[in-house]
């Protein structure tokens, strides 16, 4: 039904804006550190009522000229390392506190557009983390938080945004890109502006921020071309974010996307490869299945096994929307978890929980089960019980299997689990911790 598709797309959009893990605790969300409620003045020009001119008495002219000389001497001397729109030098900024930044605002309850731009511009003096997902601790973010907590509204007009997008400072441009789009995606006006700016952009931190904001707009040919081009970028962070932009349902059916994700599976950077493996399944294209299966067959590539199982599970389980099915992906997943002898590494313990959750969104899960004729709940319950009982399996994976039975198993499966736990002996390396986990689950019911 149409409403289900709409809700599903909104969920996907929300996921794109949320932290997504690739290798490290990766895909983190869009820049919301400032978190200040913003207002668009609607009119980019500010009218002021100038007071009537008053003749300067002859005897005061000399004094006025003296004041001008003093003002000139007190003007800030900006060097090449400074960013003049911030209205403070880098050296001054480094000795300031967040409150010092706020004190430059005449009235925090009526912040002007110029004052807002000056505060945003101090992002020029902040440093991004190594992976570009956030900034190191800084007084600008702290100042924004103080203002937010005090209920202040900071203007963020299209004039401010466009000024920052065209800034000479890469950190300021990167921040501006993090403000583009939202839950409902980007507007055509935002995409056009981004296309203009990105045509000459070379800084990795800015390209990364642009990929995060524009990832859901790949139906726009210009954005799609930009994303595909970024898969070839020399910076691994940029390539990783390109993999995330490609590995989404927004990119389904768009020329070049499957080929690009397949190429990224062979990237020299391990985190880029992890992202490519993990999100390729969201394209729901059978061409990604073979390379995922090959990785799962290779014990030397166990560090990628969780990503591959996650990707295959997207294809056959499609949580949380439960709209797509894929029998081959299901079979590979079950076979991987069933292989013996198990050991502390294979199956990788997190893979046991790949399909532990089921959506409560309307009747989608029940509707999906009717279509997914391959989905055998009895088979899965028996598999989970087998993992719980297997002393050679990773204890954490065994506990996940136990939780699956307690949460989704039928009464017969729960009784079987009870028998397994009651007969578990002390020579089982997982006996002590698993017994406590089981007891907690029983008490929770």
Secondary structure, DSSP 4 states (H G I P E B T S, - for coil): -HHHHHHHHHHHHHHHTS-B-SSSS-B-----SS---EE--S-SS----PPPP-PPPGGGHHHHHHHHHHHHHHS----TTS-GGGSS-HHHHHT--HHHHHHTSS-TTS--HHHHHHHHHGGGG--B-TTSSSB-S-HHHHHHHHHHHTT--EE--HHHHHHHHT-S-HHHHHHHHHTS--TT---HHHHHHHHHHHTT---HHHHHHHHHHHGGGTTSHHHHHHHHHHTT-S-HHHHHHHHHHHSSGGGTT-TTHHHHHHHHTT-SSHHHHHHHHHHGGGG--GGGHHHHHHHHT-GGGGGGHHHHHHHHHHHHT-TTT-----HHHHHHHHHHHH-SS--SSSS-GGGGGTT-----STTHHHHHHHH-TT--HHHHHHHHHHHHH-TTS-HHHHHHHHHHHHHH--HHHHHHHHHHHHT--TTSTTHHHHHHHHHHHHHH-
